[in-house]
Amino acid sequence: MKHVEVFTWLMPPPAWTPKAKPYRSRWKMTVEEAAQRGAIEPCLNTMEIRDLPETREEIAGILTDAWLKRPVKPSDN
């Protein structure tokens, strides 16, 4: 598993609204994603560390776990 830091970012105001202020992003992004979207700076108090699977085995393990944890409905039988 790869550990990735994600933040809510301060985004620049839209160009078509002259008096607008920077705003917080609606979703959390990595540093690379924020750079692609033109973010200004991270909101440091929103940091979260996420584990991302890197291999097919890790992905398959997560999918299998989710499948086994799903609630069983009477219609499934």
C-alpha positions, 0 to 999 in steps of 0.5 A, a space after each residue: 500500500 502507498 500512503 498519500 497525503 491529501 488536503 482541501 485546497 484554496 482555489 483561485 477565484 473565477 476570472 469572470 467575477 472580479 470581486 470574488 475571493 479564493 475558495 476552498 475546494 469541494 474535494 481533497 487532492 494530492 499535491 500533484 492533483 492540486 498543481 494540475 488544477 491551479 490550487 493556491 495553497 493547502 488548508 493544513 488542518 484538513 490533511 488526511 493520509 490515505 492508503 492506495 493499493 499498488 498491486 493487483 493483489 492488493 486491489 483484489 483483496 480490497 474488492 474481495 473484502 468489500 464483497 464479503 462485508 456487503 449485507 445479504 438481501 433475501 432476494 440474493 438467495 
